[in-house]
């Protein structure tokens, strides 16, 4: 039981980072219909920025904020320079994102090589409760993610911006006729999703070393979470992230750690067979006249 609880805690900390990716993916898809597979590379860039900042004497906490800002600016530039021209053809946006994966990976390799990068753990305290060792850094990752996702959820469901955003997701053309600046909201969603990926990258490198190829693995699980919950459904992404964390914890706790990824994607396939739109129902992308 102690081992099981230990592995579930470990699984939830990784699932927290994956949830940040899933939330960004589902927000961008909901408003644009674009499946951005380069989102994992956004997370990788956030990890690299955090590593560079810490290596130059900046505290980890300021480094995370810097990573969010840098990746948000990158998301803004890519949306304005590339993705904006694919809004009428989301498939083209998907293809652009595939190209970005290679471009961003090779830029990082060119300047900083392909070796593993790591930072000193910002928190080193380990608590032991009933035989379960709880690393404070993992608790930090879970709580930071929970706080940020909660603030995002409140902003989208309770604020004027959130109501306009939801209206844009339902029907972009009608929302535009009502005076909602849909194009600005699309840019805002890209910036928000990118900032969340930057945060995820900073949190991930606090747990594990990263490489320029880390984003590929993480984005696959991020999409699995988004699909399990319902692509375009924010609540579904969060709940599915928790489910994935528990599944991975159970598989590792019972001695099947090498099958962890298989269980995660197997769960995705099983859900999609019986609930094609995900557990909470997803969207097929923005509606346009």
Secondary structure as GFF3:
##gff-version 3
##sequence-region A 1 289
A	DSSP	alpha_helix	2	32	.	.	.	ID=ss1
A	DSSP	alpha_helix	39	55	.	.	.	ID=ss2
A	DSSP	alpha_helix	60	81	.	.	.	ID=ss3
A	DSSP	three_ten_helix	83	86	.	.	.	ID=ss4
A	DSSP	alpha_helix	90	112	.	.	.	ID=ss5
A	DSSP	beta_strand	126	129	.	.	.	ID=ss6
A	DSSP	beta_strand	132	135	.	.	.	ID=ss7
A	DSSP	alpha_helix	136	158	.	.	.	ID=ss8
A	DSSP	alpha_helix	160	170	.	.	.	ID=ss9
A	DSSP	alpha_helix	172	177	.	.	.	ID=ss10
A	DSSP	alpha_helix	182	207	.	.	.	ID=ss11
A	DSSP	alpha_helix	214	229	.	.	.	ID=ss12
A	DSSP	alpha_helix	234	253	.	.	.	ID=ss13
A	DSSP	three_ten_helix	257	259	.	.	.	ID=ss14
A	DSSP	alpha_helix	260	274	.	.	.	ID=ss15
###
